[in-house]
């Protein structure tokens, strides 16, 4: 959102909104997450762990939101920071939405969130770029993502 805000500037008015709720009252959406990991065969796992703690800290999240093109990370402490909330007109509304969610963060029951996200990213581009007919492209994305959803819990 930071990059889009800067790119658009005052050229035209734009905004963000939640996806509408479906007939059952549930809301579908696509989200992005950033994941950090340590290589299992790391020669310096303690230093790698310290780096992960730093990169995922509240302070790093606030710095990234204010000083880079990244939005706030997944920490509520970053989203609720006064400076972060004032840095983009969309952030207070997103923070309100995040705060009002009932229940746990909606990820697949089988915990294969990163696999699902990768599959979405790797199958949706032809659909978005109009390289395939809409129905065909959407069916492929849905079928391929469903295969991930059908896998056992990891």
N, CA, C and O atoms as a GROMACS GRO file, in nm:
protein
  616
    1UNK      N    1   0.081  -0.119   0.000
    1UNK     CA    2   0.000   0.000   0.000
    1UNK      C    3   0.086   0.126   0.000
    1UNK      O    4   0.045   0.229  -0.053
    2UNK      N    5   0.205   0.116   0.060
    2UNK     CA    6   0.292   0.234   0.062
    2UNK      C    7   0.331   0.274  -0.080
    2UNK      O    8   0.325   0.392  -0.116
    3UNK      N    9   0.372   0.177  -0.160
    3UNK     CA   10   0.414   0.206  -0.297
    3UNK      C   11   0.297   0.261  -0.378
    3UNK      O   12   0.313   0.358  -0.452
    4UNK      N   13   0.181   0.199  -0.365
    4UNK     CA   14   0.063   0.244  -0.439
    4UNK      C   15   0.026   0.386  -0.398
    4UNK      O   16  -0.008   0.468  -0.483
    5UNK      N   17   0.032   0.416  -0.270
    5UNK     CA   18   0.000   0.550  -0.221
    5UNK      C   19   0.093   0.653  -0.285
    5UNK      O   20   0.048   0.758  -0.329
    6UNK      N   21   0.223   0.622  -0.289
    6UNK     CA   22   0.319   0.714  -0.348
    6UNK      C   23   0.301   0.726  -0.499
    6UNK      O   24   0.309   0.835  -0.554
    7UNK      N   25   0.277   0.614  -0.566
    7UNK     CA   26   0.262   0.614  -0.712
    7UNK      C   27   0.140   0.694  -0.755
    7UNK      O   28   0.147   0.774  -0.848
    8UNK      N   29   0.028   0.671  -0.689
    8UNK     CA   30  -0.097   0.739  -0.726
    8UNK      C   31  -0.092   0.885  -0.684
    8UNK      O   32  -0.135   0.973  -0.758
    9UNK      N   33  -0.039   0.911  -0.564
    9UNK     CA   34  -0.034   1.049  -0.516
    9UNK      C   35  -0.171   1.112  -0.520
    9UNK      O   36  -0.266   1.059  -0.463
   10UNK      N   37  -0.182   1.227  -0.587
   10UNK     CA   38  -0.310   1.298  -0.601
   10UNK      C   39  -0.372   1.282  -0.739
   10UNK      O   40  -0.463   1.356  -0.776
   11UNK      N   41  -0.322   1.184  -0.816
   11UNK     CA   42  -0.371   1.166  -0.953
   11UNK      C   43  -0.518   1.126  -0.958
   11UNK      O   44  -0.592   1.171  -1.045
   12UNK      N   45  -0.560   1.042  -0.865
   12UNK     CA   46  -0.701   1.004  -0.854
   12UNK      C   47  -0.725   0.949  -0.714
   12UNK      O   48  -0.630   0.919  -0.641
   13UNK      N   49  -0.851   0.938  -0.678
   13UNK     CA   50  -0.888   0.889  -0.545
   13UNK      C   51  -0.902   0.737  -0.549
   13UNK      O   52  -0.966   0.683  -0.638
   14UNK      N   53  -0.842   0.670  -0.454
   14UNK     CA   54  -0.852   0.524  -0.444
   14UNK      C   55  -0.868   0.487  -0.297
   14UNK      O   56  -0.843   0.568  -0.208
   15UNK      N   57  -0.908   0.364  -0.275
   15UNK     CA   58  -0.929   0.319  -0.138
   15UNK      C   59  -0.924   0.167  -0.135
   15UNK      O   60  -0.912   0.103  -0.239
   16UNK      N   61  -0.933   0.110  -0.016
   16UNK     CA   62  -0.936  -0.034   0.001
   16UNK      C   63  -1.066  -0.073   0.068
   16UNK      O   64  -1.130   0.009   0.134
   17UNK      N   65  -1.106  -0.197   0.051
   17UNK     CA   66  -1.228  -0.246   0.114
   17UNK      C   67  -1.216  -0.395   0.137
   17UNK      O   68  -1.139  -0.464   0.070
   18UNK      N   69  -1.292  -0.444   0.233
   18UNK     CA   70  -1.299  -0.588   0.255
   18UNK      C   71  -1.380  -0.652   0.144
   18UNK      O   72  -1.468  -0.588   0.086
   19UNK      N   73  -1.351  -0.778   0.114
   19UNK     CA   74  -1.436  -0.852   0.022
   19UNK      C   75  -1.574  -0.864   0.086
   19UNK      O   76  -1.585  -0.868   0.208
   20UNK      N   77  -1.680  -0.870   0.006
   20UNK     CA   78  -1.814  -0.884   0.064
   20UNK      C   79  -1.834  -1.022   0.126
   20UNK      O   80  -1.767  -1.118   0.088
   21UNK      N   81  -1.927  -1.030   0.219
   21UNK     CA   82  -1.961  -1.159   0.278
   21UNK      C   83  -2.048  -1.235   0.180
   21UNK      O   84  -2.129  -1.176   0.108
   22UNK      N   85  -2.032  -1.366   0.178
   22UNK     CA   86  -2.112  -1.452   0.092
   22UNK      C   87  -2.246  -1.484   0.156
   22UNK      O   88  -2.276  -1.435   0.265
   23UNK      N   89  -2.325  -1.567   0.090
   23UNK     CA   90  -2.459  -1.600   0.140
   23UNK      C   91  -2.458  -1.669   0.276
   23UNK      O   92  -2.558  -1.665   0.348
   24UNK      N   93  -2.347  -1.732   0.312
   24UNK     CA   94  -2.341  -1.800   0.443
   24UNK      C   95  -2.285  -1.709   0.552
   24UNK      O   96  -2.272  -1.751   0.666
   25UNK      N   97  -2.252  -1.585   0.517
   25UNK     CA   98  -2.198  -1.492   0.614
   25UNK      C   99  -2.047  -1.494   0.626
   25UNK      O  100  -1.989  -1.418   0.704
   26UNK      N  101  -1.982  -1.580   0.549
   26UNK     CA  102  -1.836  -1.588   0.553
   26UNK      C  103  -1.776  -1.495   0.447
   26UNK      O  104  -1.838  -1.468   0.344
   27UNK      N  105  -1.656  -1.447   0.475
   27UNK     CA  106  -1.589  -1.356   0.383
   27UNK      C  107  -1.467  -1.425   0.325
   27UNK      O  108  -1.382  -1.474   0.399
   28UNK      N  109  -1.457  -1.429   0.195
   28UNK     CA  110  -1.339  -1.485   0.130
   28UNK      C  111  -1.238  -1.375   0.106
   28UNK      O  112  -1.276  -1.259   0.088
   29UNK      N  113  -1.113  -1.409   0.105
   29UNK     CA  114  -1.010  -1.310   0.079
   29UNK      C  115  -0.880  -1.380   0.044
   29UNK      O  116  -0.864  -1.501   0.066
   30UNK      N  117  -0.789  -1.303  -0.008
   30UNK     CA  118  -0.655  -1.352  -0.034
   30UNK      C  119  -0.562  -1.266   0.048
   30UNK      O  120  -0.570  -1.144   0.041
   31UNK      N  121  -0.477  -1.326   0.124
   31UNK     CA  122  -0.385  -1.251   0.208
   31UNK      C  123  -0.242  -1.290   0.176
   31UNK      O  124  -0.217  -1.390   0.108
   32UNK      N  125  -0.152  -1.213   0.224
   32UNK     CA  126  -0.010  -1.239   0.202
   32UNK      C  127   0.057  -1.250   0.337
   32UNK      O  128   0.022  -1.176   0.430
   33UNK      N  129   0.149  -1.337   0.349
   33UNK     CA  130   0.226  -1.343   0.473
   33UNK      C  131   0.374  -1.354   0.439
   33UNK      O  132   0.413  -1.403   0.333
   34UNK      N  133   0.451  -1.308   0.530
   34UNK     CA  134   0.596  -1.316   0.514
   34UNK      C  135   0.646  -1.419   0.614
   34UNK      O  136   0.613  -1.413   0.732
   35UNK      N  137   0.726  -1.511   0.567
   35UNK     CA  138   0.773  -1.616   0.655
   35UNK      C  139   0.925  -1.620   0.657
   35UNK      O  140   0.990  -1.608   0.553
   36UNK      N  141   0.980  -1.637   0.774
   36UNK     CA  142   1.123  -1.648   0.791
   36UNK      C  143   1.152  -1.790   0.839
   36UNK      O  144   1.072  -1.848   0.912
   37UNK      N  145   1.264  -1.843   0.800
   37UNK     CA  146   1.299  -1.977   0.844
   37UNK      C  147   1.451  -1.990   0.854
   37UNK      O  148   1.527  -1.907   0.805
   38UNK      N  149   1.491  -2.096   0.919
   38UNK     CA  150   1.633  -2.126   0.935
   38UNK      C  151   1.660  -2.259   0.865
   38UNK      O  152   1.591  -2.357   0.888
   39UNK      N  153   1.760  -2.261   0.781
   39UNK     CA  154   1.798  -2.382   0.710
   39UNK      C  155   1.834  -2.491   0.810
   39UNK      O  156   1.911  -2.466   0.903
   40UNK      N  157   1.779  -2.609   0.793
   40UNK     CA  158   1.800  -2.718   0.888
   40UNK      C  159   1.947  -2.754   0.905
   40UNK      O  160   1.986  -2.803   1.011
   41UNK      N  161   2.029  -2.731   0.802
   41UNK     CA  162   2.170  -2.766   0.810
   41UNK      C  163   2.258  -2.642   0.830
   41UNK      O  164   2.376  -2.643   0.796
   42UNK      N  165   2.199  -2.536   0.884
   42UNK     CA  166   2.274  -2.413   0.909
   42UNK      C  167   2.396  -2.442   0.996
   42UNK      O  168   2.388  -2.518   1.092
   43UNK      N  169   2.508  -2.380   0.961
   43UNK     CA  170   2.630  -2.399   1.038
   43UNK      C  171   2.632  -2.310   1.162
   43UNK      O  172   2.715  -2.329   1.251
   44UNK      N  173   2.542  -2.212   1.167
   44UNK     CA  174   2.535  -2.121   1.281
   44UNK      C  175   2.388  -2.100   1.321
   44UNK      O  176   2.337  -1.989   1.309
   45UNK      N  177   2.321  -2.205   1.367
   45UNK     CA  178   2.178  -2.194   1.397
   45UNK      C  179   2.145  -2.092   1.506
   45UNK      O  180   2.039  -2.030   1.502
   46UNK      N  181   2.233  -2.074   1.603
   46UNK     CA  182   2.206  -1.977   1.709
   46UNK      C  183   2.204  -1.835   1.654
   46UNK      O  184   2.117  -1.756   1.688
   47UNK      N  185   2.300  -1.802   1.568
   47UNK     CA  186   2.303  -1.669   1.506
   47UNK      C  187   2.185  -1.651   1.412
   47UNK      O  188   2.126  -1.543   1.404
   48UNK      N  189   2.150  -1.757   1.341
   48UNK     CA  190   2.034  -1.751   1.251
   48UNK      C  191   1.906  -1.726   1.331
   48UNK      O  192   1.820  -1.649   1.289
   49UNK      N  193   1.895  -1.791   1.446
   49UNK     CA  194   1.778  -1.771   1.532
   49UNK      C  195   1.774  -1.627   1.584
   49UNK      O  196   1.668  -1.565   1.584
   50UNK      N  197   1.887  -1.576   1.625
   50UNK     CA  198   1.891  -1.436   1.671
   50UNK      C  199   1.850  -1.341   1.559
   50UNK      O  200   1.779  -1.243   1.584
   51UNK      N  201   1.893  -1.370   1.437
   51UNK     CA  202   1.854  -1.287   1.323
   51UNK      C  203   1.702  -1.294   1.300
   51UNK      O  204   1.638  -1.193   1.273
   52UNK      N  205   1.644  -1.414   1.312
   52UNK     CA  206   1.499  -1.428   1.295
   52UNK      C  207   1.424  -1.348   1.401
   52UNK      O  208   1.322  -1.285   1.371
   53UNK      N  209   1.474  -1.350   1.525
   53UNK     CA  210   1.411  -1.272   1.631
   53UNK      C  211   1.415  -1.123   1.598
   53UNK      O  212   1.317  -1.052   1.617
   54UNK      N  213   1.527  -1.077   1.547
   54UNK     CA  214   1.541  -0.936   1.510
   54UNK      C  215   1.447  -0.900   1.395
   54UNK      O  216   1.375  -0.801   1.403
   55UNK      N  217   1.448  -0.981   1.289
   55UNK     CA  218   1.368  -0.950   1.171
   55UNK      C  219   1.218  -0.954   1.197
   55UNK      O  220   1.141  -0.886   1.129
   56UNK      N  221   1.177  -1.033   1.295
   56UNK     CA  222   1.034  -1.044   1.324
   56UNK      C  223   0.992  -0.963   1.446
   56UNK      O  224   0.880  -0.979   1.496
   57UNK      N  225   1.079  -0.877   1.495
   57UNK     CA  226   1.050  -0.798   1.615
   57UNK      C  227   0.955  -0.683   1.585
   57UNK      O  228   0.937  -0.643   1.470
   58UNK      N  229   0.895  -0.631   1.690
   58UNK     CA  230   0.810  -0.514   1.678
   58UNK      C  231   0.888  -0.397   1.620
   58UNK      O  232   0.840  -0.327   1.531
   59UNK      N  233   1.009  -0.376   1.670
   59UNK     CA  234   1.091  -0.264   1.624
   59UNK      C  235   1.120  -0.273   1.474
   59UNK      O  236   1.111  -0.174   1.402
   60UNK      N  237   1.155  -0.393   1.427
   60UNK     CA  238   1.183  -0.411   1.284
   60UNK      C  239   1.055  -0.389   1.202
   60UNK      O  240   1.061  -0.331   1.094
   61UNK      N  241   0.941  -0.433   1.253
   61UNK     CA  242   0.815  -0.413   1.182
   61UNK      C  243   0.779  -0.266   1.171
   61UNK      O  244   0.733  -0.220   1.066
   62UNK      N  245   0.800  -0.191   1.279
   62UNK     CA  246   0.772  -0.047   1.275
   62UNK      C  247   0.867   0.022   1.178
   62UNK      O  248   0.824   0.105   1.098
   63UNK      N  249   0.995  -0.013   1.184
   63UNK     CA  250   1.092   0.045   1.092
   63UNK      C  251   1.053   0.015   0.947
   63UNK      O  252   1.055   0.104   0.862
   64UNK      N  253   1.019  -0.109   0.919
   64UNK     CA  254   0.983  -0.147   0.781
   64UNK      C  255   0.861  -0.071   0.734
   64UNK      O  256   0.856  -0.026   0.619
   65UNK      N  257   0.761  -0.057   0.820
   65UNK     CA  258   0.638   0.013   0.780
   65UNK      C  259   0.664   0.162   0.755
   65UNK      O  260   0.601   0.221   0.667
   66UNK      N  261   0.754   0.222   0.830
   66UNK     CA  262   0.777   0.366   0.819
   66UNK      C  263   0.888   0.403   0.721
   66UNK      O  264   0.884   0.510   0.661
   67UNK      N  265   0.987   0.316   0.705
   67UNK     CA  266   1.106   0.353   0.629
   67UNK      C  267   1.125   0.276   0.499
   67UNK      O  268   1.222   0.299   0.427
   68UNK      N  269   1.034   0.186   0.467
   68UNK     CA  270   1.048   0.107   0.344
   68UNK      C  271   0.914   0.100   0.273
   68UNK      O  272   0.818   0.166   0.313
   69UNK      N  273   0.907   0.021   0.171
   69UNK     CA  274   0.784   0.005   0.095
   69UNK      C  275   0.695  -0.106   0.151
   69UNK      O  276   0.592  -0.138   0.092
   70UNK      N  277   0.734  -0.164   0.263
   70UNK     CA  278   0.657  -0.272   0.322
   70UNK      C  279   0.549  -0.218   0.414
   70UNK      O  280   0.567  -0.114   0.478
   71UNK      N  281   0.440  -0.288   0.420
   71UNK     CA  282   0.337  -0.255   0.516
   71UNK      C  283   0.372  -0.317   0.649
   71UNK      O  284   0.470  -0.390   0.660
   72UNK      N  285   0.291  -0.289   0.750
   72UNK     CA  286   0.318  -0.350   0.881
   72UNK      C  287   0.319  -0.502   0.873
   72UNK      O  288   0.246  -0.562   0.794
   73UNK      N  289   0.404  -0.564   0.956
   73UNK     CA  290   0.408  -0.710   0.957
   73UNK      C  291   0.288  -0.763   1.036
   73UNK      O  292   0.196  -0.688   1.066
   74UNK      N  293   0.288  -0.888   1.068
   74UNK     CA  294   0.171  -0.949   1.129
   74UNK      C  295   0.158  -0.921   1.279
   74UNK      O  296   0.061  -0.967   1.340
   75UNK      N  297   0.249  -0.849   1.338
   75UNK     CA  298   0.240  -0.820   1.481
   75UNK      C  299   0.136  -0.712   1.508
   75UNK      O  300   0.138  -0.605   1.446
   76UNK      N  301   0.046  -0.740   1.600
   76UNK     CA  302  -0.054  -0.640   1.639
   76UNK      C  303   0.016  -0.517   1.697
   76UNK      O  304  -0.032  -0.405   1.682
   77UNK      N  305   0.129  -0.539   1.764
   77UNK     CA  306   0.203  -0.427   1.822
   77UNK      C  307   0.256  -0.331   1.716
   77UNK      O  308   0.277  -0.213   1.744
   78UNK      N  309   0.276  -0.379   1.594
   78UNK     CA  310   0.319  -0.292   1.484
   78UNK      C  311   0.197  -0.218   1.428
   78UNK      O  312   0.200  -0.096   1.410
   79UNK      N  313   0.091  -0.291   1.401
   79UNK     CA  314  -0.030  -0.229   1.346
   79UNK      C  315  -0.088  -0.124   1.439
   79UNK      O  316  -0.145  -0.026   1.393
   80UNK      N  317  -0.074  -0.143   1.571
   80UNK     CA  318  -0.134  -0.050   1.667
   80UNK      C  319  -0.042   0.067   1.701
   80UNK      O  320  -0.083   0.156   1.775
   81UNK      N  321   0.078   0.070   1.649
   81UNK     CA  322   0.172   0.178   1.676
   81UNK      C  323   0.120   0.309   1.618
   81UNK      O  324   0.080   0.314   1.501
   82UNK      N  325   0.119   0.416   1.698
   82UNK     CA  326   0.064   0.545   1.654
   82UNK      C  327   0.130   0.597   1.527
   82UNK      O  328   0.062   0.647   1.437
   83UNK      N  329   0.263   0.587   1.519
   83UNK     CA  330   0.333   0.638   1.400
   83UNK      C  331   0.295   0.558   1.275
   83UNK      O  332   0.277   0.614   1.167
   84UNK      N  333   0.282   0.426   1.291
   84UNK     CA  334   0.243   0.342   1.178
   84UNK      C  335   0.101   0.376   1.134
   84UNK      O  336   0.074   0.392   1.015
   85UNK      N  337   0.011   0.388   1.230
   85UNK     CA  338  -0.128   0.420   1.198
   85UNK      C  339  -0.140   0.553   1.124
   85UNK      O  340  -0.229   0.569   1.039
   86UNK      N  341  -0.054   0.648   1.154
   86UNK     CA  342  -0.059   0.780   1.090
   86UNK      C  343   0.016   0.783   0.957
   86UNK      O  344   0.004   0.880   0.882
   87UNK      N  345   0.092   0.679   0.926
   87UNK     CA  346   0.176   0.681   0.806
   87UNK      C  347   0.102   0.653   0.677
   87UNK      O  348   0.152   0.685   0.569
   88UNK      N  349  -0.016   0.595   0.686
   88UNK     CA  350  -0.093   0.564   0.565
   88UNK      C  351  -0.241   0.570   0.602
   88UNK      O  352  -0.281   0.511   0.703
   89UNK      N  353  -0.323   0.638   0.523
   89UNK     CA  354  -0.464   0.651   0.559
   89UNK      C  355  -0.540   0.519   0.564
   89UNK      O  356  -0.647   0.512   0.625
   90UNK      N  357  -0.488   0.416   0.502
   90UNK     CA  358  -0.556   0.286   0.503
   90UNK      C  359  -0.526   0.204   0.629
   90UNK      O  360  -0.606   0.120   0.668
   91UNK      N  361  -0.411   0.229   0.692
   91UNK     CA  362  -0.369   0.145   0.803
   91UNK      C  363  -0.465   0.144   0.922
   91UNK      O  364  -0.487   0.037   0.979
   92UNK      N  365  -0.524   0.257   0.963
   92UNK     CA  366  -0.618   0.249   1.076
   92UNK      C  367  -0.738   0.159   1.046
   92UNK      O  368  -0.785   0.087   1.134
   93UNK      N  369  -0.788   0.164   0.923
   93UNK     CA  370  -0.901   0.078   0.888
   93UNK      C  371  -0.860  -0.069   0.885
   93UNK      O  372  -0.935  -0.154   0.933
   94UNK      N  373  -0.742  -0.100   0.830
   94UNK     CA  374  -0.696  -0.238   0.828
   94UNK      C  375  -0.677  -0.288   0.972
   94UNK      O  376  -0.715  -0.400   1.004
   95UNK      N  377  -0.620  -0.205   1.057
   95UNK     CA  378  -0.600  -0.244   1.197
   95UNK      C  379  -0.735  -0.271   1.264
   95UNK      O  380  -0.748  -0.366   1.341
   96UNK      N  381  -0.834  -0.190   1.234
   96UNK     CA  382  -0.968  -0.212   1.290
   96UNK      C  383  -1.024  -0.346   1.242
   96UNK      O  384  -1.080  -0.421   1.321
   97UNK      N  385  -1.008  -0.375   1.114
   97UNK     CA  386  -1.057  -0.502   1.059
   97UNK      C  387  -0.987  -0.620   1.127
   97UNK      O  388  -1.051  -0.717   1.167
   98UNK      N  389  -0.855  -0.609   1.141
   98UNK     CA  390  -0.778  -0.717   1.204
   98UNK      C  391  -0.826  -0.737   1.348
   98UNK      O  392  -0.839  -0.850   1.395
   99UNK      N  393  -0.851  -0.628   1.418
   99UNK     CA  394  -0.890  -0.635   1.558
   99UNK      C  395  -1.029  -0.693   1.578
   99UNK      O  396  -1.060  -0.746   1.684
  100UNK      N  397  -1.114  -0.682   1.477
  100UNK     CA  398  -1.252  -0.728   1.490
  100UNK      C  399  -1.272  -0.873   1.447
  100UNK      O  400  -1.383  -0.925   1.461
  101UNK      N  401  -1.170  -0.938   1.396
  101UNK     CA  402  -1.184  -1.076   1.350
  101UNK      C  403  -1.217  -1.166   1.469
  101UNK      O  404  -1.150  -1.162   1.572
  102UNK      N  405  -1.319  -1.246   1.452
  102UNK     CA  406  -1.355  -1.340   1.556
  102UNK      C  407  -1.286  -1.473   1.528
  102UNK      O  408  -1.281  -1.518   1.413
  103UNK      N  409  -1.233  -1.534   1.632
  103UNK     CA  410  -1.168  -1.664   1.617
  103UNK      C  411  -1.025  -1.650   1.572
  103UNK      O  412  -0.972  -1.539   1.563
  104UNK      N  413  -0.960  -1.763   1.542
  104UNK     CA  414  -0.818  -1.762   1.504
  104UNK      C  415  -0.799  -1.710   1.362
  104UNK      O  416  -0.894  -1.700   1.285
  105UNK      N  417  -0.674  -1.677   1.329
  105UNK     CA  418  -0.641  -1.634   1.194
  105UNK      C  419  -0.684  -1.741   1.096
  105UNK      O  420  -0.649  -1.858   1.113
  106UNK      N  421  -0.759  -1.704   0.993
  106UNK     CA  422  -0.814  -1.805   0.902
  106UNK      C  423  -0.710  -1.862   0.806
  106UNK      O  424  -0.686  -1.806   0.699
  107UNK      N  425  -0.650  -1.973   0.844
  107UNK     CA  426  -0.557  -2.043   0.757
  107UNK      C  427  -0.613  -2.183   0.733
  107UNK      O  428  -0.700  -2.227   0.808
  108UNK      N  429  -0.567  -2.252   0.632
  108UNK     CA  430  -0.620  -2.385   0.605
  108UNK      C  431  -0.603  -2.478   0.725
  108UNK      O  432  -0.502  -2.472   0.796
  109UNK      N  433  -0.701  -2.562   0.747
  109UNK     CA  434  -0.697  -2.656   0.859
  109UNK      C  435  -0.571  -2.743   0.854
  109UNK      O  436  -0.514  -2.776   0.957
  110UNK      N  437  -0.528  -2.779   0.732
  110UNK     CA  438  -0.412  -2.866   0.721
  110UNK      C  439  -0.279  -2.791   0.739
  110UNK      O  440  -0.172  -2.851   0.726
  111UNK      N  441  -0.286  -2.662   0.769
  111UNK     CA  442  -0.169  -2.578   0.798
  111UNK      C  443  -0.074  -2.561   0.679
  111UNK      O  444   0.042  -2.524   0.698
  112UNK      N  445  -0.121  -2.588   0.560
  112UNK     CA  446  -0.036  -2.577   0.440
  112UNK      C  447  -0.054  -2.441   0.373
  112UNK      O  448  -0.071  -2.431   0.251
  113UNK      N  449  -0.051  -2.337   0.455
  113UNK     CA  450  -0.074  -2.202   0.408
  113UNK      C  451   0.027  -2.160   0.303
  113UNK      O  452  -0.010  -2.106   0.198
  114UNK      N  453   0.156  -2.183   0.330
  114UNK     CA  454   0.258  -2.139   0.235
  114UNK      C  455   0.248  -2.216   0.104
  114UNK      O  456   0.271  -2.160  -0.003
  115UNK      N  457   0.213  -2.346   0.111
  115UNK     CA  458   0.195  -2.423  -0.012
  115UNK      C  459   0.076  -2.369  -0.092
  115UNK      O  460   0.083  -2.358  -0.215
  116UNK      N  461  -0.031  -2.336  -0.022
  116UNK     CA  462  -0.150  -2.281  -0.087
  116UNK      C  463  -0.119  -2.147  -0.152
  116UNK      O  464  -0.159  -2.121  -0.265
  117UNK      N  465  -0.047  -2.063  -0.080
  117UNK     CA  466  -0.010  -1.932  -0.135
  117UNK      C  467   0.079  -1.948  -0.258
  117UNK      O  468   0.059  -1.880  -0.358
  118UNK      N  469   0.177  -2.039  -0.251
  118UNK     CA  470   0.263  -2.063  -0.367
  118UNK      C  471   0.183  -2.113  -0.486
  118UNK      O  472   0.204  -2.068  -0.599
  119UNK      N  473   0.091  -2.205  -0.462
  119UNK     CA  474   0.010  -2.259  -0.571
  119UNK      C  475  -0.074  -2.148  -0.634
  119UNK      O  476  -0.085  -2.139  -0.756
  120UNK      N  477  -0.133  -2.064  -0.549
  120UNK     CA  478  -0.212  -1.951  -0.600
  120UNK      C  479  -0.125  -1.862  -0.689
  120UNK      O  480  -0.163  -1.828  -0.801
  121UNK      N  481  -0.008  -1.826  -0.637
  121UNK     CA  482   0.082  -1.738  -0.713
  121UNK      C  483   0.126  -1.801  -0.844
  121UNK      O  484   0.139  -1.732  -0.945
  122UNK      N  485   0.150  -1.931  -0.843
  122UNK     CA  486   0.203  -1.998  -0.961
  122UNK      C  487   0.097  -2.035  -1.065
  122UNK      O  488   0.132  -2.068  -1.178
  123UNK      N  489  -0.029  -2.030  -1.028
  123UNK     CA  490  -0.133  -2.067  -1.125
  123UNK      C  491  -0.222  -1.950  -1.166
  123UNK      O  492  -0.296  -1.961  -1.264
  124UNK      N  493  -0.218  -1.840  -1.094
  124UNK     CA  494  -0.313  -1.731  -1.121
  124UNK      C  495  -0.268  -1.632  -1.228
  124UNK      O  496  -0.353  -1.564  -1.286
  125UNK      N  497  -0.140  -1.622  -1.256
  125UNK     CA  498  -0.093  -1.520  -1.351
  125UNK      C  499  -0.156  -1.531  -1.490
  125UNK      O  500  -0.197  -1.429  -1.545
  126UNK      N  501  -0.165  -1.651  -1.549
  126UNK     CA  502  -0.229  -1.657  -1.682
  126UNK      C  503  -0.373  -1.604  -1.678
  126UNK      O  504  -0.420  -1.544  -1.775
  127UNK      N  505  -0.442  -1.626  -1.568
  127UNK     CA  506  -0.578  -1.575  -1.552
  127UNK      C  507  -0.577  -1.423  -1.547
  127UNK      O  508  -0.654  -1.358  -1.617
  128UNK      N  509  -0.490  -1.366  -1.463
  128UNK     CA  510  -0.487  -1.221  -1.447
  128UNK      C  511  -0.438  -1.148  -1.572
  128UNK      O  512  -0.481  -1.036  -1.600
  129UNK      N  513  -0.348  -1.211  -1.647
  129UNK     CA  514  -0.296  -1.148  -1.767
  129UNK      C  515  -0.380  -1.176  -1.891
  129UNK      O  516  -0.345  -1.133  -2.001
  130UNK      N  517  -0.490  -1.248  -1.874
  130UNK     CA  518  -0.580  -1.275  -1.986
  130UNK      C  519  -0.522  -1.371  -2.088
  130UNK      O  520  -0.563  -1.371  -2.204
  131UNK      N  521  -0.427  -1.455  -2.045
  131UNK     CA  522  -0.365  -1.550  -2.138
  131UNK      C  523  -0.452  -1.672  -2.161
  131UNK      O  524  -0.431  -1.748  -2.256
  132UNK      N  525  -0.550  -1.693  -2.074
  132UNK     CA  526  -0.646  -1.802  -2.087
  132UNK      C  527  -0.786  -1.745  -2.065
  132UNK      O  528  -0.801  -1.643  -1.999
  133UNK      N  529  -0.889  -1.811  -2.119
  133UNK     CA  530  -1.025  -1.764  -2.092
  133UNK      C  531  -1.053  -1.766  -1.940
  133UNK      O  532  -1.001  -1.852  -1.869
  134UNK      N  533  -1.135  -1.673  -1.894
  134UNK     CA  534  -1.158  -1.658  -1.751
  134UNK      C  535  -1.202  -1.788  -1.685
  134UNK      O  536  -1.142  -1.831  -1.586
  135UNK      N  537  -1.305  -1.852  -1.737
  135UNK     CA  538  -1.358  -1.974  -1.675
  135UNK      C  539  -1.252  -2.083  -1.667
  135UNK      O  540  -1.240  -2.151  -1.565
  136UNK      N  541  -1.175  -2.098  -1.773
  136UNK     CA  542  -1.069  -2.199  -1.776
  136UNK      C  543  -0.961  -2.167  -1.674
  136UNK      O  544  -0.918  -2.254  -1.598
  137UNK      N  545  -0.917  -2.042  -1.671
  137UNK     CA  546  -0.812  -2.001  -1.577
  137UNK      C  547  -0.857  -2.012  -1.432
  137UNK      O  548  -0.781  -2.059  -1.347
  138UNK      N  549  -0.980  -1.970  -1.403
  138UNK     CA  550  -1.031  -1.977  -1.268
  138UNK      C  551  -1.047  -2.121  -1.222
  138UNK      O  552  -1.017  -2.154  -1.108
  139UNK      N  553  -1.095  -2.207  -1.311
  139UNK     CA  554  -1.110  -2.348  -1.276
  139UNK      C  555  -0.974  -2.410  -1.243
  139UNK      O  556  -0.962  -2.486  -1.147
  140UNK      N  557  -0.874  -2.378  -1.323
  140UNK     CA  558  -0.740  -2.432  -1.297
  140UNK      C  559  -0.688  -2.386  -1.160
  140UNK      O  560  -0.637  -2.468  -1.083
  141UNK      N  561  -0.702  -2.258  -1.130
  141UNK     CA  562  -0.658  -2.206  -1.001
  141UNK      C  563  -0.731  -2.278  -0.888
  141UNK      O  564  -0.669  -2.324  -0.792
  142UNK      N  565  -0.863  -2.288  -0.899
  142UNK     CA  566  -0.941  -2.354  -0.795
  142UNK      C  567  -0.905  -2.501  -0.780
  142UNK      O  568  -0.889  -2.550  -0.668
  143UNK      N  569  -0.892  -2.571  -0.892
  143UNK     CA  570  -0.858  -2.714  -0.886
  143UNK      C  571  -0.721  -2.736  -0.823
  143UNK      O  572  -0.705  -2.824  -0.738
  144UNK      N  573  -0.623  -2.656  -0.864
  144UNK     CA  574  -0.487  -2.673  -0.812
  144UNK      C  575  -0.480  -2.637  -0.663
  144UNK      O  576  -0.411  -2.704  -0.587
  145UNK      N  577  -0.550  -2.532  -0.623
  145UNK     CA  578  -0.551  -2.494  -0.481
  145UNK      C  579  -0.627  -2.598  -0.398
  145UNK      O  580  -0.589  -2.626  -0.284
  146UNK      N  581  -0.733  -2.654  -0.454
  146UNK     CA  582  -0.809  -2.755  -0.381
  146UNK      C  583  -0.724  -2.878  -0.352
  146UNK      O  584  -0.739  -2.942  -0.248
  147UNK      N  585  -0.634  -2.911  -0.446
  147UNK     CA  586  -0.545  -3.026  -0.424
  147UNK      C  587  -0.461  -3.004  -0.298
  147UNK      O  588  -0.436  -3.099  -0.224
  148UNK      N  589  -0.417  -2.881  -0.273
  148UNK     CA  590  -0.341  -2.849  -0.152
  148UNK      C  591  -0.430  -2.859  -0.031
  148UNK      O  592  -0.390  -2.913   0.072
  149UNK      N  593  -0.553  -2.808  -0.042
  149UNK     CA  594  -0.647  -2.811   0.071
  149UNK      C  595  -0.684  -2.955   0.109
  149UNK      O  596  -0.715  -2.983   0.225
  150UNK      N  597  -0.681  -3.046   0.013
  150UNK     CA  598  -0.718  -3.184   0.038
  150UNK      C  599  -0.607  -3.267   0.102
  150UNK      O  600  -0.632  -3.379   0.146
  151UNK      N  601  -0.486  -3.213   0.109
  151UNK     CA  602  -0.374  -3.286   0.168
  151UNK      C  603  -0.394  -3.298   0.320
  151UNK      O  604  -0.465  -3.216   0.380
  152UNK      N  605  -0.332  -3.398   0.382
  152UNK     CA  606  -0.345  -3.412   0.528
  152UNK      C  607  -0.278  -3.297   0.602
  152UNK      O  608  -0.195  -3.226   0.546
  153UNK      N  609  -0.316  -3.282   0.726
  153UNK     CA  610  -0.257  -3.178   0.811
  153UNK      C  611  -0.108  -3.206   0.832
  153UNK      O  612  -0.069  -3.319   0.862
  154UNK      N  613  -0.027  -3.104   0.815
  154UNK     CA  614   0.118  -3.123   0.828
  154UNK      C  615   0.167  -3.086   0.966
  154UNK      O  616   0.287  -3.097   0.994
   0.00000   0.00000   0.00000
